[in-house]
Amino acid sequence: MTVRSVTVAAAGRSVDIEYAWVEAGPAHPVVVFLHEGLGSLSMWKDFPARLCGALGMRGLVYSRPGYGQSTPRANGERWPVGFMHREASEVLPALLAALEVPQQSWLFGHSDGASIALLYAAAFTDVPAGVIALAPHLFVEDVSVRSIEATRSAYLSTDLRARLARYHDDPDSAFFGWNDIWLDPAFRAWNIEREMERVRCPVLAIQGEDDEYGTMAQIARLAHHVPQARLVKLAQCGHSPHRDQPERVVDAAASFVRTSQVIS
């Protein structure tokens, strides 16, 4: 993939966003990849190419502001409780418009990125062709907070910062932007279940049974609010199904897209 940068106006300022295309020809549908809370364009590694090959689609992979080679957080900037709503309603639409991405595209999100994809589908009900959500968060659980606290300790006391620096120009921007807001007591009340009732597109939710950042209650609540959602539960799988069991994820996503396209 050739990494490029585009400047967009979003969230009250102009930011540079790094992105890359997984090419399959301009006539092919597009799947947009939205990374996790510590992710970036490069942290997806070869998974977008594998999935796009199976789907017969082009892929758009990017780093959200604060991550990768995109504009980092400003000094002292703390993300608001509604940062995922802001990404879904401002940043993602601005990026898609700047790159002239077709409206009827698919969204593939992981963790925070899955929540952002679902919020986008709720806000722009006629736009996405469908959402594939890996380990989405709909509300804050105790297990999430405990694991995020443990990750903070690891960042401060182990080589985790050095490892993240391989994928982020400013690892502190990426880490503390995510970690500080998730551990803010005000964030415990964050909940997007009400917004999910507005989602109209097809949804596939995949979660590992050994997810250290959330329980199966997350996708169960999603199915309650989004009746058309299909659920895939993976045994012996943690928070990152596309890394733990990539073949299962690719197969499930390909079957979901094929079936959804036939129905539509």
VENLINLIN-V497986 format. One record per residue. N is the residue number from 1. RES is the residue in three letters. SS is DSSP state (H for helix, E for strand, - for the rest). BURIAL is b if it has 16 or more other ideal C-beta (glycine too) atoms within 10 Angstrom, else e. D_LAST is the distance of its C-alpha to the last C-alpha in whole Angstrom. Layout:
n=N res=RES ss=SS burial=BURIAL d_last=D_LAST
n=N res=RES ss=SS burial=BURIAL d_last=D_LAST
This chain:
n=1 res=MET ss=- burial=b d_last=31
n=2 res=THR ss=- burial=e d_last=33
n=3 res=VAL ss=E burial=e d_last=33
n=4 res=ARG ss=E burial=e d_last=34
n=5 res=SER ss=E burial=e d_last=34
n=6 res=VAL ss=E burial=e d_last=33
n=7 res=THR ss=E burial=e d_last=35
n=8 res=VAL ss=E burial=b d_last=33
n=9 res=ALA ss=E burial=e d_last=34
n=10 res=ALA ss=E burial=b d_last=32
n=11 res=ALA ss=- burial=b d_last=34
n=12 res=GLY ss=- burial=e d_last=37
n=13 res=ARG ss=E burial=e d_last=38
n=14 res=SER ss=E burial=e d_last=37
n=15 res=VAL ss=E burial=b d_last=36
n=16 res=ASP ss=E burial=e d_last=36
n=17 res=ILE ss=E burial=b d_last=33
n=18 res=GLU ss=E burial=b d_last=33
n=19 res=TYR ss=E burial=b d_last=30
n=20 res=ALA ss=E burial=b d_last=29
n=21 res=TRP ss=E burial=b d_last=26
n=22 res=VAL ss=E burial=b d_last=25
n=23 res=GLU ss=- burial=e d_last=25
n=24 res=ALA ss=- burial=b d_last=23
n=25 res=GLY ss=- burial=e d_last=23
n=26 res=PRO ss=- burial=e d_last=22
n=27 res=ALA ss=- burial=e d_last=19
n=28 res=HIS ss=- burial=b d_last=17
n=29 res=PRO ss=- burial=b d_last=14
n=30 res=VAL ss=E burial=b d_last=16
n=31 res=VAL ss=E burial=b d_last=17
n=32 res=VAL ss=E burial=b d_last=20
n=33 res=PHE ss=E burial=b d_last=22
n=34 res=LEU ss=E burial=b d_last=24
n=35 res=HIS ss=- burial=b d_last=27
n=36 res=GLU ss=- burial=b d_last=29
n=37 res=GLY ss=- burial=b d_last=32
n=38 res=LEU ss=- burial=b d_last=35
n=39 res=GLY ss=- burial=b d_last=32
n=40 res=SER ss=- burial=b d_last=32
n=41 res=LEU ss=- burial=b d_last=31
n=42 res=SER ss=H burial=b d_last=33
n=43 res=MET ss=H burial=b d_last=33
n=44 res=TRP ss=H burial=b d_last=29
n=45 res=LYS ss=- burial=e d_last=31
n=46 res=ASP ss=- burial=e d_last=30
n=47 res=PHE ss=H burial=b d_last=27
n=48 res=PRO ss=H burial=b d_last=24
n=49 res=ALA ss=H burial=b d_last=25
n=50 res=ARG ss=H burial=b d_last=25
n=51 res=LEU ss=H burial=b d_last=21
n=52 res=CYS ss=H burial=b d_last=20
n=53 res=GLY ss=H burial=e d_last=22
n=54 res=ALA ss=H burial=b d_last=20
n=55 res=LEU ss=H burial=b d_last=16
n=56 res=GLY ss=- burial=e d_last=18
n=57 res=MET ss=- burial=b d_last=17
n=58 res=ARG ss=E burial=b d_last=20
n=59 res=GLY ss=E burial=b d_last=21
n=60 res=LEU ss=E burial=b d_last=23
n=61 res=VAL ss=E burial=b d_last=26
n=62 res=TYR ss=E burial=b d_last=28
n=63 res=SER ss=- burial=b d_last=31
n=64 res=ARG ss=- burial=b d_last=31
n=65 res=PRO ss=- burial=b d_last=34
n=66 res=GLY ss=- burial=b d_last=37
n=67 res=TYR ss=- burial=b d_last=35
n=68 res=GLY ss=- burial=b d_last=36
n=69 res=GLN ss=- burial=b d_last=37
n=70 res=SER ss=- burial=b d_last=36
n=71 res=THR ss=- burial=b d_last=38
n=72 res=PRO ss=- burial=b d_last=40
n=73 res=ARG ss=- burial=b d_last=40
n=74 res=ALA ss=- burial=e d_last=43
n=75 res=ASN ss=- burial=e d_last=47
n=76 res=GLY ss=- burial=e d_last=47
n=77 res=GLU ss=- burial=e d_last=43
n=78 res=ARG ss=- burial=e d_last=42
n=79 res=TRP ss=- burial=b d_last=38
n=80 res=PRO ss=- burial=e d_last=37
n=81 res=VAL ss=- burial=e d_last=36
n=82 res=GLY ss=- burial=e d_last=33
n=83 res=PHE ss=H burial=b d_last=32
n=84 res=MET ss=H burial=b d_last=29
n=85 res=HIS ss=H burial=b d_last=28
n=86 res=ARG ss=H burial=b d_last=30
n=87 res=GLU ss=H burial=b d_last=28
n=88 res=ALA ss=H burial=b d_last=24
n=89 res=SER ss=H burial=b d_last=25
n=90 res=GLU ss=H burial=e d_last=28
n=91 res=VAL ss=H burial=b d_last=28
n=92 res=LEU ss=H burial=b d_last=25
n=93 res=PRO ss=H burial=b d_last=24
n=94 res=ALA ss=H burial=b d_last=27
n=95 res=LEU ss=H burial=b d_last=26
n=96 res=LEU ss=H burial=b d_last=23
n=97 res=ALA ss=H burial=e d_last=24
n=98 res=ALA ss=H burial=e d_last=27
n=99 res=LEU ss=- burial=b d_last=26
n=100 res=GLU ss=- burial=e d_last=23
n=101 res=VAL ss=- burial=b d_last=20
n=102 res=PRO ss=- burial=e d_last=17
n=103 res=GLN ss=- burial=e d_last=15
n=104 res=GLN ss=- burial=e d_last=12
n=105 res=SER ss=- burial=b d_last=14
n=106 res=TRP ss=E burial=b d_last=14
n=107 res=LEU ss=E burial=b d_last=17
n=108 res=PHE ss=E burial=b d_last=19
n=109 res=GLY ss=E burial=b d_last=22
n=110 res=HIS ss=E burial=b d_last=25
n=111 res=SER ss=- burial=b d_last=27
n=112 res=ASP ss=H burial=b d_last=28
n=113 res=GLY ss=H burial=b d_last=25
n=114 res=ALA ss=H burial=b d_last=23
n=115 res=SER ss=H burial=b d_last=24
n=116 res=ILE ss=H burial=b d_last=24
n=117 res=ALA ss=H burial=b d_last=20
n=118 res=LEU ss=H burial=b d_last=19
n=119 res=LEU ss=H burial=b d_last=22
n=120 res=TYR ss=H burial=b d_last=20
n=121 res=ALA ss=H burial=b d_last=16
n=122 res=ALA ss=H burial=b d_last=19
n=123 res=ALA ss=H burial=b d_last=20
n=124 res=PHE ss=- burial=b d_last=18
n=125 res=THR ss=- burial=e d_last=15
n=126 res=ASP ss=- burial=e d_last=13
n=127 res=VAL ss=- burial=b d_last=14
n=128 res=PRO ss=- burial=b d_last=13
n=129 res=ALA ss=- burial=b d_last=9
n=130 res=GLY ss=E burial=b d_last=11
n=131 res=VAL ss=E burial=b d_last=14
n=132 res=ILE ss=E burial=b d_last=16
n=133 res=ALA ss=E burial=b d_last=20
n=134 res=LEU ss=E burial=b d_last=23
n=135 res=ALA ss=- burial=b d_last=26
n=136 res=PRO ss=- burial=b d_last=25
n=137 res=HIS ss=- burial=b d_last=27
n=138 res=LEU ss=- burial=b d_last=27
n=139 res=PHE ss=E burial=e d_last=30
n=140 res=VAL ss=- burial=b d_last=34
n=141 res=GLU ss=- burial=b d_last=35
n=142 res=ASP ss=H burial=e d_last=39
n=143 res=VAL ss=H burial=e d_last=38
n=144 res=SER ss=H burial=b d_last=36
n=145 res=VAL ss=H burial=b d_last=39
n=146 res=ARG ss=H burial=e d_last=42
n=147 res=SER ss=H burial=b d_last=40
n=148 res=ILE ss=H burial=b d_last=40
n=149 res=GLU ss=H burial=e d_last=43
n=150 res=ALA ss=H burial=e d_last=44
n=151 res=THR ss=H burial=b d_last=42
n=152 res=ARG ss=H burial=b d_last=44
n=153 res=SER ss=H burial=e d_last=47
n=154 res=ALA ss=H burial=e d_last=46
n=155 res=TYR ss=H burial=b d_last=46
n=156 res=LEU ss=H burial=e d_last=49
n=157 res=SER ss=H burial=e d_last=51
n=158 res=THR ss=- burial=e d_last=49
n=159 res=ASP ss=- burial=e d_last=48
n=160 res=LEU ss=H burial=b d_last=45
n=161 res=ARG ss=H burial=e d_last=45
n=162 res=ALA ss=H burial=e d_last=46
n=163 res=ARG ss=H burial=e d_last=43
n=164 res=LEU ss=H burial=b d_last=41
n=165 res=ALA ss=- burial=e d_last=43
n=166 res=ARG ss=- burial=e d_last=42
n=167 res=TYR ss=- burial=b d_last=38
n=168 res=HIS ss=- burial=b d_last=39
n=169 res=ASP ss=- burial=b d_last=42
n=170 res=ASP ss=- burial=b d_last=43
n=171 res=PRO ss=H burial=b d_last=42
n=172 res=ASP ss=H burial=e d_last=44
n=173 res=SER ss=H burial=b d_last=41
n=174 res=ALA ss=H burial=b d_last=38
n=175 res=PHE ss=H burial=b d_last=40
n=176 res=PHE ss=H burial=b d_last=42
n=177 res=GLY ss=H burial=b d_last=39
n=178 res=TRP ss=H burial=b d_last=37
n=179 res=ASN ss=H burial=b d_last=40
n=180 res=ASP ss=H burial=e d_last=42
n=181 res=ILE ss=H burial=b d_last=39
n=182 res=TRP ss=H burial=b d_last=38
n=183 res=LEU ss=- burial=e d_last=41
n=184 res=ASP ss=- burial=e d_last=42
n=185 res=PRO ss=H burial=e d_last=43
n=186 res=ALA ss=H burial=e d_last=41
n=187 res=PHE ss=H burial=b d_last=38
n=188 res=ARG ss=H burial=b d_last=38
n=189 res=ALA ss=H burial=e d_last=36
n=190 res=TRP ss=- burial=b d_last=33
n=191 res=ASN ss=E burial=e d_last=30
n=192 res=ILE ss=- burial=b d_last=27
n=193 res=GLU ss=H burial=e d_last=25
n=194 res=ARG ss=H burial=e d_last=26
n=195 res=GLU ss=H burial=b d_last=23
n=196 res=MET ss=H burial=b d_last=21
n=197 res=GLU ss=- burial=e d_last=20
n=198 res=ARG ss=- burial=e d_last=18
n=199 res=VAL ss=- burial=b d_last=16
n=200 res=ARG ss=- burial=e d_last=12
n=201 res=CYS ss=- burial=b d_last=10
n=202 res=PRO ss=E burial=b d_last=10
n=203 res=VAL ss=E burial=b d_last=13
n=204 res=LEU ss=E burial=b d_last=15
n=205 res=ALA ss=E burial=b d_last=19
n=206 res=ILE ss=E burial=b d_last=22
n=207 res=GLN ss=E burial=b d_last=25
n=208 res=GLY ss=E burial=b d_last=29
n=209 res=GLU ss=- burial=e d_last=31
n=210 res=ASP ss=- burial=e d_last=34
n=211 res=ASP ss=- burial=b d_last=32
n=212 res=GLU ss=- burial=b d_last=36
n=213 res=TYR ss=- burial=b d_last=34
n=214 res=GLY ss=- burial=b d_last=32
n=215 res=THR ss=- burial=e d_last=32
n=216 res=MET ss=- burial=e d_last=29
n=217 res=ALA ss=H burial=e d_last=29
n=218 res=GLN ss=H burial=b d_last=27
n=219 res=ILE ss=H burial=b d_last=24
n=220 res=ALA ss=H burial=e d_last=25
n=221 res=ARG ss=H burial=b d_last=25
n=222 res=LEU ss=H burial=b d_last=22
n=223 res=ALA ss=H burial=e d_last=20
n=224 res=HIS ss=H burial=e d_last=22
n=225 res=HIS ss=H burial=b d_last=21
n=226 res=VAL ss=- burial=b d_last=17
n=227 res=PRO ss=- burial=e d_last=16
n=228 res=GLN ss=- burial=e d_last=13
n=229 res=ALA ss=- burial=b d_last=15
n=230 res=ARG ss=E burial=b d_last=16
n=231 res=LEU ss=E burial=e d_last=19
n=232 res=VAL ss=E burial=b d_last=21
n=233 res=LYS ss=E burial=e d_last=25
n=234 res=LEU ss=E burial=b d_last=27
n=235 res=ALA ss=- burial=e d_last=31
n=236 res=GLN ss=- burial=e d_last=34
n=237 res=CYS ss=- burial=b d_last=31
n=238 res=GLY ss=- burial=b d_last=32
n=239 res=HIS ss=- burial=b d_last=31
n=240 res=SER ss=- burial=b d_last=29
n=241 res=PRO ss=H burial=b d_last=27
n=242 res=HIS ss=H burial=b d_last=26
n=243 res=ARG ss=H burial=b d_last=30
n=244 res=ASP ss=H burial=b d_last=31
n=245 res=GLN ss=- burial=b d_last=29
n=246 res=PRO ss=H burial=b d_last=27
n=247 res=GLU ss=H burial=e d_last=26
n=248 res=ARG ss=H burial=b d_last=24
n=249 res=VAL ss=H burial=b d_last=22
n=250 res=VAL ss=H burial=b d_last=21
n=251 res=ASP ss=H burial=e d_last=20
n=252 res=ALA ss=H burial=b d_last=18
n=253 res=ALA ss=H burial=b d_last=16
n=254 res=ALA ss=H burial=e d_last=15
n=255 res=SER ss=H burial=e d_last=14
n=256 res=PHE ss=H burial=b d_last=12
n=257 res=VAL ss=H burial=b d_last=10
n=258 res=ARG ss=H burial=e d_last=10
n=259 res=THR ss=H burial=e d_last=9
n=260 res=SER ss=H burial=b d_last=6
n=261 res=GLN ss=H burial=e d_last=5
n=262 res=VAL ss=H burial=e d_last=6
n=263 res=ILE ss=H burial=e d_last=4
n=264 res=SER ss=- burial=e d_last=0
